Amino acid sequence: MKRMIRILCAVSFFCLGCVACAQANIFLSTYNNATLGGLSFRDGDIVEYDPVTDTATLFFNEDVIGTPPASGAHSPNIDVFHILPNGNLVFSTTIRGNTLGAITYIYPGDLIEYNPTTGAASLFFDHSLFAGHVSGDIDAFSILNNGNLLISTDDYATLAGLSFEQDDLIEYNPTTGTASVFLNGSDVFAYPNEIDAVHALSNGNLILSTANGGIINGFHFEYDDMVEYNPTTGDVSLYFSGLLFDTTCSLIDAVYVTDSNNVVPEPSSVFLLTLGLLGAGVLRRHKS
């Protein structure tokens, strides 16, 4: 019964916000081991979640990445990733020293492009591009429609002469080597925060998750939630509810969303609206 209430409440958010549009599949990775849609996975895995059927499948197995050759080293934890149009995966890990293909030493500020068919790996973004007192641990990453990179780090960093905080999003042009502020965290969040996951939608909106939850324009969300934010209008809504996790809630490390035009057909609007009205009566939990 508890599981049914959690799912009903979570699905209601999707239904009320997406009755007129198909819900895209969500690819995500978490900070710790978790269970979603009946699938248990590790912090270095990437899972594909279908919000319509509440089912998840393993998309990427962390075993592909070598464990750092150090005593007591942890398994790799993927904290950012993006799926390229050719099917290749661009990702970063939290632990220095992982290996993959010809790359023998991966830094947290590196972005690696991996071909899942051939197993080939290459450096997509070099951590040495960061300057200052930290080399930069990329904590959130996406690729914009114009091909520029959207980057946030887990601490203060400097890229292409631009210094920024952990709640900022920087747009980096790899062709010109220039950077600009895409989102100023102090203007968006009600209090200082850390962006843990981001995906830029084709319509210009952002899918965001933060380390401590947050408040945007009076809208409260938890650290295991994802919100959709319109940088132009400031509108914000819940995109993914942490209530969907089967076990204890988990901090979301990275997210990628498929184009809604390429996913499963939209379920009946009447069915979605019915679930939404039922779920609206269930109170969401409050964390202390």
SEBA-742876 format. One record per residue: x, y, z of N, C-alpha, C in turn; residue number from 1; residue in three letters. Coordinates in steps of 0.001 Angstrom, whole numbers, plus 500000, padded with zeros to 6 digits. Layout:
% residues N
[[X,Y,Z],[X,Y,Z],[X,Y,Z],NUM,'ALA']
...
END
This chain:
% residues 288
[[500833,498791,500000],[500000,500000,500000],[500868,501260,500000],1,'MET']
[[501945,501226,500815],[502849,502368,500877],[503485,502613,499526],2,'LYS']
[[503906,501515,498858],[504507,501629,497532],[503505,502246,496541],3,'ARG']
[[502236,501820,496613],[501213,502336,495707],[501002,503834,495924],4,'MET']
[[500982,504271,497176],[500785,505684,497479],[501942,506513,496942],5,'ILE']
[[503178,506002,497125],[504357,506722,496639],[504303,506895,495125],6,'ARG']
[[503985,505824,494418],[503946,505883,492961],[502810,506769,492479],7,'ILE']
[[501624,506651,493135],[500469,507438,492738],[500752,508924,492892],8,'LEU']
[[501383,509272,493990],[501715,510670,494241],[502719,511180,493208],9,'CYS']
[[503734,510371,492941],[504766,510776,491984],[504198,510890,490584],10,'ALA']
[[503378,509924,490174],[502815,509940,488830],[501912,511147,488643],11,'VAL']
[[501261,511594,489721],[500354,512731,489605],[501080,513976,489122],12,'SER']
[[502343,514159,489539],[503093,515320,489097],[503293,515271,487582],13,'PHE']
[[503616,514068,487062],[503803,513919,485618],[502491,514205,484893],14,'PHE']
[[501411,513663,485429],[500126,513750,484749],[499620,515175,484650],15,'CYS']
[[499685,515909,485758],[499153,517260,485773],[499975,518189,484897],16,'LEU']
[[501281,517889,484753],[502137,518759,483958],[502289,518310,482526],17,'GLY']
[[501979,517024,482223],[502292,516497,480890],[501113,515799,480227],18,'CYS']
[[499884,516182,480562],[498729,515559,479934],[498748,515788,478429],19,'VAL']
[[499241,516949,478012],[499210,517288,476591],[500489,516897,475858],20,'ALA']
[[501443,516248,476542],[502689,515892,475880],[503155,514527,476342],21,'CYS']
[[503931,513849,475507],[504465,512545,475875],[505602,512713,476861],22,'ALA']
[[505695,511832,477835],[506764,511880,478813],[507969,511114,478278],23,'GLN']
[[509074,511795,478131],[510277,511174,477590],[510883,510218,478606],24,'ALA']
[[511640,509251,478101],[512401,508384,478986],[513527,509179,479634],25,'ASN']
[[513865,508796,480854],[514865,509512,481632],[516043,508576,481903],26,'ILE']
[[517238,509018,481552],[518459,508296,481878],[519080,509003,483074],27,'PHE']
[[519464,508248,484093],[520022,508894,485270],[521047,508024,485981],28,'LEU']
[[521859,508687,486785],[522818,508025,487663],[522685,508666,489033],29,'SER']
[[522929,507906,490092],[522757,508416,491453],[524062,508386,492232],30,'THR']
[[524084,509137,493320],[525292,509253,494147],[525596,507970,494906],31,'TYR']
[[524558,507240,495256],[524719,505993,495986],[523879,504905,495299],32,'ASN']
[[524067,503667,495727],[523264,502580,495163],[521781,502854,495399],33,'ASN']
[[520954,502487,494448],[519529,502814,494561],[518690,501779,493820],34,'ALA']
[[517376,501885,494002],[516424,501038,493286],[515330,501923,492712],35,'THR']
[[515101,501761,491405],[514104,502565,490709],[513405,501685,489690],36,'LEU']
[[512094,501750,489652],[511341,500973,488674],[511606,499486,488761],37,'GLY']
[[511852,498996,489973],[512105,497576,490191],[513528,497143,489914],38,'GLY']
[[514406,498058,489522],[515796,497725,489205],[516741,498297,490255],39,'LEU']
[[517568,497441,490839],[518603,497899,491762],[519889,498130,490972],40,'SER']
[[520569,499232,491243],[521766,499577,490483],[522769,500291,491375],41,'PHE']
[[524013,500417,490861],[525109,501006,491615],[525354,502455,491194],42,'ARG']
[[526174,503155,491979],[526375,504580,491731],[527141,504861,490439],43,'ASP']
[[527800,503852,489871],[528501,504043,488613],[527699,503590,487415],44,'GLY']
[[526526,503049,487652],[525650,502594,486564],[524804,503751,486031],45,'ASP']
[[524331,503595,484813],[523335,504498,484244],[522110,503662,483911],46,'ILE']
[[520943,504122,484350],[519712,503386,484070],[518792,504220,483190],47,'VAL']
[[517981,503532,482423],[516949,504182,481616],[515606,503916,482273],48,'GLU']
[[514913,504991,482619],[513639,504878,483333],[512487,505340,482455],49,'TYR']
[[511458,504497,482370],[510238,504819,481635],[509174,505234,482648],50,'ASP']
[[508836,506526,482736],[507871,506999,483731],[506441,506560,483453],51,'PRO']
[[506163,506131,482233],[504807,505686,481900],[504530,504317,482507],52,'VAL']
[[505516,503421,482421],[505346,502061,482940],[505994,501866,484309],53,'THR']
[[506702,502891,484804],[507439,502800,486066],[508396,501599,486054],54,'ASP']
[[509162,501475,484981],[510151,500405,484870],[511499,500996,484476],55,'THR']
[[512558,500347,484926],[513911,500812,484623],[514743,499653,484091],56,'ALA']
[[515674,499950,483202],[516594,498956,482664],[518012,499511,482754],57,'THR']
[[518989,498610,482826],[520381,499029,482906],[520857,499462,481531],58,'LEU']
[[521363,500692,481427],[521850,501236,480161],[523371,501145,480069],59,'PHE']
[[524063,501388,481183],[525524,501351,481217],[525978,500737,482527],60,'PHE']
[[526883,499750,482435],[527380,499046,483608],[528723,499631,484036],61,'ASN']
[[528834,499998,485292],[530058,500633,485779],[531292,499743,485638],62,'GLU']
[[531100,498430,485483],[532229,497522,485344],[533048,497807,484090],63,'ASP']
[[532452,498544,483138],[533177,498895,481913],[534389,499764,482238],64,'VAL']
[[534263,500587,483288],[535340,501493,483679],[536246,500786,484678],65,'ILE']
[[537530,500841,484448],[538475,500190,485357],[538518,500850,486718],66,'GLY']
[[538735,500041,487756],[538870,500568,489114],[540244,501198,489279],67,'THR']
[[540353,502346,489924],[541651,502986,490116],[542658,502037,490765],68,'PRO']
[[543886,502003,490268],[544903,501088,490805],[545512,501590,492100],69,'PRO']
[[544678,501691,493116],[545158,502154,494419],[544520,501304,495505],70,'ALA']
[[545218,501144,496586],[544728,500319,497682],[543436,500895,498246],71,'SER']
[[542419,500061,498344],[541139,500497,498897],[540356,501409,497978],72,'GLY']
[[540714,501442,496696],[540027,502331,495750],[538576,501920,495569],73,'ALA']
[[537737,502919,495386],[536313,502667,495200],[536009,502406,493727],74,'HIS']
[[534869,501805,493489],[534422,501616,492119],[534064,502976,491523],75,'SER']
[[534040,503100,490202],[533768,504399,489584],[532355,504890,489871],76,'PRO']
[[532249,506184,490112],[530946,506813,490316],[530750,507840,489215],77,'ASN']
[[529860,507549,488283],[529580,508488,487190],[528713,509627,487729],78,'ILE']
[[529242,510857,487617],[528462,511984,488129],[527988,512932,487032],79,'ASP']
[[528417,512725,485779],[527822,513437,484643],[527873,512522,483424],80,'VAL']
[[526898,512670,482547],[526950,511965,481271],[526002,512631,480279],81,'PHE']
[[526261,512370,479009],[525416,512861,477929],[525494,511853,476796],82,'HIS']
[[524375,511585,476150],[524348,510630,475040],[524371,511412,473734],83,'ILE']
[[525390,511163,472918],[525538,511860,471651],[524603,511266,470590],84,'LEU']
[[524301,512021,469532],[523419,511507,468471],[523927,510215,467831],85,'PRO']
[[525251,509997,467821],[525788,508773,467226],[525769,507580,468185],86,'ASN']
[[525202,507780,469378],[525103,506707,470358],[526261,506633,471312],87,'GLY']
[[527305,507431,471088],[528435,507440,472017],[528032,508119,473320],88,'ASN']
[[528740,507776,474375],[528461,508301,475704],[529597,509217,476139],89,'LEU']
[[529262,510417,476589],[530244,511328,477185],[529986,511349,478679],90,'VAL']
[[531021,511081,479483],[530804,511003,480919],[532025,511479,481696],91,'PHE']
[[531821,511670,482999],[532896,512002,483919],[532673,511213,485202],92,'SER']
[[533746,510939,485941],[533642,510209,487200],[534125,511079,488359],93,'THR']
[[533809,510670,489557],[534187,511443,490741],[535564,511076,491272],94,'THR']
[[536109,509943,490821],[537358,509427,491396],[538482,509484,490370],95,'ILE']
[[539595,510059,490750],[540751,510139,489869],[541429,508776,489756],96,'ARG']
[[541803,508411,488535],[542569,507192,488354],[541853,506068,487648],97,'GLY']
[[540561,506241,487333],[539868,505216,486561],[540502,505095,485175],98,'ASN']
[[540360,503930,484551],[540912,503715,483223],[539808,503249,482276],99,'THR']
[[539989,503542,480994],[539031,503101,479987],[539718,503131,478632],100,'LEU']
[[539785,501981,477971],[540425,501917,476669],[541863,502389,476734],101,'GLY']
[[542207,503320,475844],[543575,503848,475801],[543814,504931,476848],102,'ALA']
[[542759,505344,477538],[542906,506377,478562],[543181,505692,479902],103,'ILE']
[[544350,505925,480440],[544769,505190,481634],[544595,505968,482925],104,'THR']
[[544287,507236,482843],[544157,508016,484067],[543106,509100,483853],105,'TYR']
[[541918,508874,484381],[540805,509805,484199],[540676,510701,485424],106,'ILE']
[[540647,512004,485204],[540461,512973,486283],[538983,513334,486415],107,'TYR']
[[538557,513782,487619],[537151,514187,487796],[536736,515355,486909],108,'PRO']
[[537721,516120,486416],[537406,517237,485540],[537460,516889,484069],109,'GLY']
[[537767,515634,483755],[537775,515179,482363],[536371,514782,481917],110,'ASP']
[[536131,514900,480613],[534962,514308,479989],[535472,513297,478970],111,'LEU']
[[534995,512069,479075],[535439,510984,478219],[534329,510618,477244],112,'ILE']
[[534680,510479,475972],[533725,509974,474988],[533980,508483,474784],113,'GLU']
[[532928,507695,474976],[533049,506241,474918],[532099,505671,473868],114,'TYR']
[[532638,504801,473014],[531839,504121,472002],[531444,502750,472536],115,'ASN']
[[530177,502539,472894],[529767,501258,473506],[529830,500081,472537],116,'PRO']
[[529911,500356,471240],[529984,499280,470256],[531408,498753,470094],117,'THR']
[[532366,499686,469983],[533750,499287,469763],[534578,499266,471042],118,'THR']
[[534096,499947,472084],[534858,500037,473323],[535934,501102,473281],119,'GLY']
[[536010,501866,472192],[537018,502920,472062],[536665,504108,472948],120,'ALA']
[[537682,504756,473499],[537475,505914,474358],[538453,507013,473961],121,'ALA']
[[538020,508246,474076],[538869,509387,473763],[538530,510536,474704],122,'SER']
[[539462,511487,474815],[539257,512631,475695],[538378,513655,474986],123,'LEU']
[[537224,513954,475572],[536264,514900,474997],[536513,516310,475524],124,'PHE']
[[536900,516409,476799],[537211,517678,477461],[538310,517405,478473],125,'PHE']
[[539375,518197,478428],[540545,517983,479291],[540446,518840,480551],126,'ASP']
[[540634,518223,481707],[540533,518944,482981],[541539,520079,483089],127,'HIS']
[[542629,520006,482328],[543659,521039,482402],[543171,522382,481864],128,'SER']
[[542007,522405,481221],[541434,523670,480761],[540963,524527,481928],129,'LEU']
[[540731,523900,483079],[540391,524661,484275],[541661,525282,484849],130,'PHE']
[[541533,526473,485392],[542661,527163,486009],[542310,527507,487451],131,'ALA']
[[543261,528070,488176],[542983,528478,489546],[543417,527434,490548],132,'GLY']
[[542833,527499,491732],[543299,526637,492818],[542685,525246,492780],133,'HIS']
[[541756,525005,491864],[541211,523662,491694],[541248,523298,490217],134,'VAL']
[[541402,522018,489919],[541432,521587,488532],[540021,521440,487964],135,'SER']
[[539032,521469,488856],[537651,521392,488403],[537125,519974,488379],136,'GLY']
[[536134,519692,489217],[535413,518422,489187],[534062,518718,488559],137,'ASP']
[[533873,518266,487336],[532619,518564,486647],[531484,517815,487329],138,'ILE']
[[530494,518567,487799],[529411,518015,488608],[528091,517957,487851],139,'ASP']
[[527993,518728,486769],[526789,518721,485928],[527217,519102,484521],140,'ALA']
[[526583,518446,483536],[527028,518651,482156],[525904,518329,481183],141,'PHE']
[[525816,519142,480133],[524900,518877,479033],[525446,519573,477789],142,'SER']
[[524882,519276,476647],[525280,519919,475399],[524094,520690,474850],143,'ILE']
[[524320,521957,474535],[523264,522828,474045],[522991,522583,472557],144,'LEU']
[[521895,523138,472070],[521533,522979,470662],[522611,523501,469726],145,'ASN']
[[523346,524533,470164],[524387,525126,469328],[525716,524370,469399],146,'ASN']
[[525746,523277,470167],[526954,522476,470280],[527870,522891,471409],147,'GLY']
[[527591,524014,472065],[528403,524435,473197],[528144,523554,474410],148,'ASN']
[[529089,523546,475342],[528998,522704,476528],[528427,523495,477694],149,'LEU']
[[527539,522867,478441],[526965,523450,479643],[527592,522743,480828],150,'LEU']
[[528300,523493,481673],[529128,522888,482720],[528887,523547,484072],151,'ILE']
[[528856,522712,485119],[528899,523182,486498],[529905,522317,487244],152,'SER']
[[530608,522881,488212],[531598,522133,488980],[531188,522062,490445],153,'THR']
[[531831,521165,491201],[531420,520966,492593],[532066,521972,493539],154,'ASP']
[[532835,522901,493006],[533473,523932,493817],[533770,525128,492917],155,'ASP']
[[534270,526165,493531],[534712,527335,492772],[535719,526903,491712],156,'TYR']
[[535608,527438,490497],[536538,527076,489427],[536649,528217,488437],157,'ALA']
[[537663,528129,487580],[537879,529120,486538],[538102,528408,485217],158,'THR']
[[537339,528804,484198],[537440,528204,482874],[537483,529316,481838],159,'LEU']
[[538513,529301,480990],[538679,530310,479940],[538622,531724,480519],160,'ALA']
[[539216,531891,481700],[539281,533202,482323],[538041,533607,483093],161,'GLY']
[[537019,532771,483084],[535763,533075,483781],[535682,532280,485079],162,'LEU']
[[535546,532961,486203],[535414,532303,487502],[533938,532172,487853],163,'SER']
[[533596,531060,488492],[532181,530810,488794],[532054,529925,490019],164,'PHE']
[[530830,529852,490547],[530535,529099,491758],[529845,527780,491408],165,'GLU']
[[529635,526949,492436],[529077,525613,492228],[527579,525611,491911],166,'GLN']
[[526919,526756,492054],[525504,526819,491670],[525309,527597,490371],167,'ASP']
[[526411,527824,489649],[526343,528471,488346],[526413,527437,487233],168,'ASP']
[[525897,527793,486073],[526077,527003,484864],[526829,527858,483851],169,'LEU']
[[527913,527291,483311],[528762,528009,482369],[528595,527417,480971],170,'ILE']
[[528483,528288,479981],[528450,527852,478588],[529860,527988,478011],171,'GLU']
[[530411,526861,477579],[531771,526855,477046],[531743,526506,475565],172,'TYR']
[[532394,527348,474755],[532488,527112,473326],[533816,526423,473034],173,'ASN']
[[533805,525119,472704],[535061,524400,472495],[535799,524825,471231],174,'PRO']
[[535108,525498,470314],[535748,525949,469077],[536571,527207,469309],175,'THR']
[[535986,528153,470037],[536683,529424,470292],[537441,529425,471617],176,'THR']
[[537129,528442,472494],[537782,528400,473800],[537328,529505,474724],177,'GLY']
[[536090,529970,474565],[535552,531048,475391],[534420,530533,476275],178,'THR']
[[534193,531229,477384],[533155,530826,478335],[532327,532037,478751],179,'ALA']
[[531051,531788,479056],[530153,532839,479526],[529179,532239,480532],180,'SER']
[[528575,533082,481355],[527610,532619,482354],[526286,532328,481664],181,'VAL']
[[525821,531092,481782],[524530,530706,481213],[523434,530847,482258],182,'PHE']
[[523743,530480,483491],[522794,530594,484603],[523560,531009,485846],183,'LEU']
[[523155,532129,486418],[523764,532624,487651],[522970,532094,488834],184,'ASN']
[[523581,531190,489596],[522870,530534,490685],[522309,531482,491717],185,'GLY']
[[523019,532558,491993],[522548,533504,493006],[521290,534238,492560],186,'SER']
[[521049,534276,491251],[519835,534917,490741],[518654,533947,490659],187,'ASP']
[[518945,532641,490697],[517905,531635,490485],[517468,530975,491781],188,'VAL']
[[518439,530543,492583],[518122,529797,493804],[517934,530737,494988],189,'PHE']
[[517028,530367,495879],[516724,531203,497040],[517883,531230,498027],190,'ALA']
[[518731,530216,498010],[519917,530176,498863],[521025,529447,498114],191,'TYR']
[[522295,529638,498506],[523402,528990,497788],[523200,527489,497686],192,'PRO']
[[523538,526929,496550],[523264,525523,496297],[524382,524922,495461],193,'ASN']
[[524237,523666,495107],[525184,522986,494233],[524402,522213,493182],194,'GLU']
[[524599,522555,491921],[523904,521863,490844],[524561,520510,490634],195,'ILE']
[[523798,519452,490800],[524315,518096,490682],[524033,517464,489329],196,'ASP']
[[522979,517894,488678],[522603,517304,487399],[521881,518344,486554],197,'ALA']
[[522151,518314,485243],[521482,519237,484338],[521325,518576,482978],198,'VAL']
[[520207,518855,482321],[520026,518473,480920],[519300,519601,480220],199,'HIS']
[[519864,520058,479096],[519251,521125,478323],[518278,520521,477310],200,'ALA']
[[517003,520832,477460],[515986,520342,476530],[516050,521120,475217],201,'LEU']
[[515507,520539,474174],[515541,521181,472860],[514722,522466,472822],202,'SER']
[[513771,522629,473766],[512952,523844,473798],[513612,524966,474595],203,'ASN']
[[514828,524717,475097],[515542,525747,475847],[515396,525633,477350],204,'GLY']
[[514459,524824,477824],[514302,524622,479254],[515405,523726,479794],205,'ASN']
[[515597,523764,481114],[516617,522962,481780],[515973,521988,482754],206,'LEU']
[[516490,520754,482771],[516160,519819,483832],[517265,519937,484863],207,'ILE']
[[516911,520223,486121],[517908,520480,487156],[517673,519607,488387],208,'LEU']
[[518786,519208,489032],[518724,518613,490361],[519882,519188,491170],209,'SER']
[[519657,519417,492451],[520691,520031,493293],[520985,519179,494522],210,'THR']
[[522134,519421,495118],[522615,518585,496220],[521752,518698,497472],211,'ALA']
[[521144,519847,497688],[520403,520077,498929],[518926,520376,498702],212,'ASN']
[[518421,520015,497524],[517087,520488,497219],[517175,521977,496944],213,'GLY']
[[516064,522661,496943],[516153,524087,496711],[514806,524760,496577],214,'GLY']
[[514871,526064,496341],[513684,526879,496106],[513971,527772,494905],215,'ILE']
[[513115,527677,493896],[513209,528549,492726],[511864,529238,492555],216,'ILE']
[[511871,530550,492671],[510630,531326,492533],[509511,530775,493413],217,'ASN']
[[509854,530415,494636],[508865,529933,495596],[508532,528464,495467],218,'GLY']
[[509087,527788,494475],[508812,526367,494277],[509865,525546,495017],219,'PHE']
[[509409,524713,495963],[510311,523896,496775],[510487,522516,496135],220,'HIS']
[[511712,522007,496154],[511963,520646,495688],[513070,520019,496521],221,'PHE']
[[513121,518678,496504],[514062,517929,497318],[515300,517530,496511],222,'GLU']
[[516307,517038,497211],[517559,516682,496544],[517431,515446,495654],223,'TYR']
[[516376,514659,495832],[516156,513499,494961],[515103,513786,493888],224,'ASP']
[[514732,515053,493732],[513804,515481,492692],[514577,516081,491516],225,'ASP']
[[513883,516193,490386],[514358,516997,489265],[513257,517962,488872],226,'MET']
[[513640,519197,488563],[512660,520192,488150],[512958,520640,486727],227,'VAL']
[[511914,521096,486040],[512088,521716,484730],[511998,523218,484911],228,'GLU']
[[513037,523910,484461],[513134,525354,484676],[513264,526071,483344],229,'TYR']
[[512465,527126,483172],[512514,527949,481971],[513366,529179,482277],230,'ASN']
[[514585,529273,481729],[515467,530401,482041],[514935,531748,481568],231,'PRO']
[[514020,531718,480611],[513482,532967,480072],[512360,533522,480931],232,'THR']
[[511422,532659,481301],[510258,533112,482068],[510411,532913,483571],233,'THR']
[[511325,532029,483970],[511475,531714,485380],[510496,530669,485873],234,'GLY']
[[509663,530137,484991],[508695,529105,485383],[509421,527829,485782],235,'ASP']
[[508895,527147,486785],[509509,525908,487264],[508422,524923,487641],236,'VAL']
[[508673,523633,487361],[507713,522587,487715],[508475,521307,488030],237,'SER']
[[507828,520399,488746],[508461,519135,489093],[508493,518225,487871],238,'LEU']
[[509684,517713,487535],[509821,516839,486372],[509952,515383,486793],239,'TYR']
[[510653,515135,487893],[510840,513783,488408],[510789,513854,489924],240,'PHE']
[[509972,512997,490531],[509843,512994,491981],[510695,511898,492612],241,'SER']
[[511430,512247,493658],[512231,511274,494378],[511403,510182,495022],242,'GLY']
[[510098,510389,495120],[509210,509364,495656],[509201,508113,494789],243,'LEU']
[[509677,508248,493559],[509684,507108,492647],[510765,506087,493005],244,'LEU']
[[511765,506487,493755],[512774,505523,494181],[512137,504508,495120],245,'PHE']
[[512429,503222,494895],[511808,502158,495675],[512383,502068,497082],246,'ASP']
[[513645,502477,497228],[514311,502384,498526],[514437,503776,499116],247,'THR']
[[515422,503975,499963],[515642,505307,500497],[515953,506262,499359],248,'THR']
[[515569,507505,499523],[515767,508474,498466],[517254,508652,498166],249,'CYS']
[[517549,509002,496945],[518931,509052,496502],[519219,510351,495784],250,'SER']
[[520377,510923,496062],[520793,512134,495395],[521076,511822,493930],251,'LEU']
[[520512,512606,493020],[520672,512371,491584],[521966,513021,491113],252,'ILE']
[[522843,512208,490526],[524156,512661,490100],[524170,513205,488681],253,'ASP']
[[523385,512613,487802],[523423,512996,486391],[522112,512605,485730],254,'ALA']
[[521759,513341,484660],[520500,513065,483970],[520637,513376,482480],255,'VAL']
[[519953,512593,481682],[519820,512851,480244],[518393,512462,479873],256,'TYR']
[[517741,513284,479069],[516351,513042,478682],[516268,512898,477172],257,'VAL']
[[515623,511826,476705],[515458,511646,475274],[514484,512680,474731],258,'THR']
[[514591,512963,473433],[513660,513870,472775],[512267,513267,472843],259,'ASP']
[[511288,514042,473268],[509932,513515,473452],[509307,513033,472147],260,'SER']
[[509867,513447,471003],[509332,512989,469718],[509773,511567,469384],261,'ASN']
[[510741,511043,470131],[511304,509734,469797],[511008,508671,470845],262,'ASN']
[[510068,508940,471725],[509772,507984,472786],[508404,507364,472572],263,'VAL']
[[507989,506547,473544],[506737,505808,473425],[505558,506765,473251],264,'VAL']
[[504498,506350,472544],[503342,507218,472323],[502707,507646,473639],265,'PRO']
[[502076,508776,473583],[501407,509328,474758],[500252,508435,475194],266,'GLU']
[[500192,508104,476493],[499036,507351,476997],[497776,508213,476925],267,'PRO']
[[496641,507573,477147],[495364,508285,477093],[495351,509458,478057],268,'SER']
[[494950,510624,477566],[494895,511811,478421],[493925,511619,479575],269,'SER']
[[492840,510893,479310],[491857,510644,480367],[492482,509802,481474],270,'VAL']
[[493244,508780,481074],[493895,507923,482059],[494893,508715,482893],271,'PHE']
[[495673,509572,482241],[496652,510377,482958],[495971,511355,483912],272,'LEU']
[[494924,511983,483440],[494240,512968,484274],[493627,512298,485491],273,'LEU']
[[493075,511091,485321],[492497,510363,486450],[493555,510080,487496],274,'THR']
[[494713,509587,487057],[495789,509326,488004],[496238,510611,488684],275,'LEU']
[[496283,511694,487908],[496720,512958,488474],[495785,513445,489562],276,'GLY']
[[494492,513323,489329],[493526,513775,490330],[493596,512921,491587],277,'LEU']
[[493815,511606,491406],[493941,510733,492569],[495200,511045,493346],278,'LEU']
[[496305,511221,492609],[497583,511462,493271],[497633,512808,493947],279,'GLY']
[[496830,513773,493462],[496865,515111,494033],[496422,515121,495486],280,'ALA']
[[495712,514076,495888],[495232,514030,497266],[496218,513454,498240],281,'GLY']
[[497349,512990,497720],[498343,512382,498590],[499378,513428,498972],282,'VAL']
[[499636,513605,500236],[500573,514607,500693],[502000,514141,500479],283,'LEU']
[[502847,515021,499988],[504243,514682,499781],[504984,514725,501110],284,'ARG']
[[505981,513841,501236],[506721,513812,502495],[507511,515089,502685],285,'ARG']
[[507845,515411,503904],[508703,516560,504222],[509935,516056,504940],286,'HIS']
[[511108,516466,504485],[512350,516077,505153],[512658,517070,506260],287,'LYS']
[[513225,516563,507294],[513604,517467,508382],[514878,518204,508023],288,'SER']
END
